[in-house]
């Protein structure tokens, strides 16, 4: 017994020395860059986003983008002439885009102008992100530089290829967390109202922000014991804004979508999955975070958890991230076939988390620039390694070989993926990629111990990586998805007031035709149900015998191999035939040969 006590006593100094070695901390580094460097950083971020937004020649996503523009049209004009086949979206971005329809009735012009607005919103998000960085001991210039670099990273910059609500969502999310931090400092009624409006506005911008709203709501409920009326006021305002947002959503969607079941089908992705597959979905998204934001995301999340005692609002970011991860895993169903192909991106769907993660990244960078401690090396290394190992064991075995993905869903890791492996029998080199993410996390963590070396690395890496990934991955592989623009030349041949009948045998391109045919009306009909087209202009499948039997001919140029714009016998048919603008459907030509 005595020997045992002696042994225990003897081991205490060793453990103490080990603990001291692991958390050894040198004097903090005071980084005070000049203001012109902050201006340059914002200019670089803007240039990156403009470069990215300049690439798309035409609209790409028939659901996300076209529906958002339709909702903007409905808000601008009190209604919309479009009736789309897609799910609806929360109208926050549509409200911002609505004025564009006051200046132009050309849908293509409105689309390109919307990309400009999206870029502007990305720049706006720098403001609350920089304000958060300042609360973690950064000077004004340092905070702006950190926020601008984060906004220029691939996870954020590549989103400017699309009319997504992501940039606006980041801005209001960061504003919500900033408002919560300030509310804790001094819980006045004014700050309570600001917090309530900011929190409710996140739901106005995107439905998945309901997770953030729920977390903030529970937090405010807990704080009623301390803050009393002001906490109740913040919660009441947030609930009111959220309910008003949902009411506006129902109206806007009802004006443009014939059948929306987005909220009714919220948990659809949870069905038909085993526990292992569900957990694999969550782990895959966690790995995305460590790969897209090496070391800095882990450090930011860890520090915010540690700071919860100093400011209870700090815990809102990790808690909201956990709630959003759970919601995303429930909503996403990687086992569902899209166009009869199992998708890869649904296993590593980082876009749903990035608006919360980005806030933690800003905190992580600010911490690693200032604090020089060994714990900021081994902690992100251990966490990144653990997540990578779990990813290889729990996620990769479920992922489809050669599965396709949309770059807009995996912007933070798009540069790591081999696009040529899509729709093939080749699998992404997951073991190599997982090991690489851990190695990069180590390099970033080590660089964080050397004055402002971390800033220099990100300043060189993120803008260049965004531009290169956009050119060599996004633009190269997504150009074919934007080539329906050829229908514009065909639509220009139609007399004013023409109506386009859409053959419902294949509805894949319906929303695109509605978009490009504007201001012409598009009417869907179902030949299988004995319905006839309502006009002599029909968009349908090129192999449709129904259209051919009616004597329809394809307008030359701009049609897909599988679908195009037909003209039935009549005055327009005669005019276009005289001008040599008509083709027989491909299958008719083949039979004639």
C-alpha positions, 0 to 999 in steps of 0.5 A: 500500500505504501509503495502504491502511494509512493508510485502515485506521488512520483508520477504526479510531476511527470503528468504535470510536466506533460500537461504543461508541455501540451498547453505551453503558451508563448506571449500573444502576437499583436497583429496590427496591419495598416488600413490600406491592407484591409482595403486591398483585402476587400478589393481582392475578395470582390475581384474573386467574386466578380471573376466567378460570377462573370463565368456563367453564360446562362442560368443553370438550376431550374429549381433553386435559381428560376424559382427564386427569380419567379418569387422576386417577380411575384413580389415586384408585381404582386403576382407572377406570370410563371407557374413552375414545377419545383419546390418553393424557397424562402423569399428573403433573397427574392425581396432583395432581387425584386426591384430588378424586375422594375427595370427589365422584363428580360429574364436573362438580364434579370438573371445576370443582374441577380448575380451582381446582387449576389456578389454585393451581398457577399461583400456585405457579409464582411461587415458582421464577420469583421465585427465578430473578429474584433470581439476576439481581440483583433484590430479593425484592419486585422478583423476586416482582412480576416473576414475578407479572406474568409469570404474569398475562400472557395467555400464562399466564392464559388457560390457566386456562380449561382443565384443562391441565398447563401451570401445573404444567409451568411450576412444575417447569420453573422449579424444574429450571433453578433447581436447575441454577443452584444445583447449579453454585454448589456441586455437592453430592450433595444438590443433585444429587438435587434437580436429578435429581428436578426434571428427571425430574418435568418428564417426569412432567407432560408428554411434550414435556418429554422435550426438556428432560430430554435437554438436561439429561442431555447437560449433566450428562454433560459435567459429569461431567469436572468434578463426577464422582460428583455429576453421575452421581448427578443424571443417574441420579436423573433417568433413574430418575424419568423411567422411573418416570414413563413406567411410571406413564403406561402404567398410567394410560393403560391404565386409561382409554384403549382404544388409545393411540399417542401415543409411537408416533406422535411423528414422524407430523407430520414426514411429508408435509411439505417442508423449507420447510413444516417450517422454516415451522412452526419460524419460526411458533412463533418469531414467536409468542414475539416477539409474545407476549413483546415484547422481553423474551423475546429479551433473556432468551434473549440474556443467558442465552447470554451468561452461560453462562461465568459459570454453565454452567446458564444455557445450559440454557434456550436449549438446552432451548428450541431442543430443544423447538422442534425437537420441536414442529415434528416433532410438529405437522403443520399440513397435517393436516386436523382435521374436514376443515378445515386449522387455523391454530394449528398454524403458531403453536403457542406453548403447546408452548414457553411453559413454557421461554420464560417462564423466559427472560422473567423473566430478560429483565425483570429485566435490562431493569429493572436494566441501562440500555444501548442494546444492550437497545434495538437487539438486541431490535428487530433480532431481532424484526424479523428473526423477523417478516420470516422469518415473513412469507416462510417461514410466512405463505404456507403458512397456511390462509386462514380457518383455525380455531384453539383459543385455548388453543394461541395464548394469547399472541397470541389478542388479535391475531387476528380470531375472525370470520375463522375458517371464512371466506375472510378472512385475518388481516392478517399483515403488519400484525400482524408490523409491530405486534409489532416496533413494540411490541418497540421501545416496550417496549425504550425503556421499559426504559431509563426506571427502572421504566417497564417494570414499570408498562407490564406491570402495566397491560397484561398483567392487563387484556389477559388479562381482556379477551381472555378475555371478548371472545375466549375466552368469546365464541367457545368457548361453543358448544364447551361446550354439550354440558352440556345432556345432564346434564338428560337423564342425570338422568332415567335410573334409577339403574344405567342403561347408555347405549349409544353408537352408534358411527356417530359417535364425536365426542361419545363422551368427552363422553357418558362424562363427563356420564353418570358414574356410569352406564356407557357402552358403545360398539356398532357398528350397521354391524357388526351390533351391537345396543345393550345398553340402551334408552338410546342416544346417537347421531346424530339422523339415525340410521335404525338408532335410529329403526327400533328405535322410538327417540325423543329426550329433549327439550332438550339435544341437538345438531342432529346428536346426542342421547339416544334412548330405545327402547320400554320402561318408561322410554320409556312413563314419559317419553312420559306426561310429554311429554319425548320428541321424534321425530328431526328427519328423521322430523318432516320426512318426516312433514311 
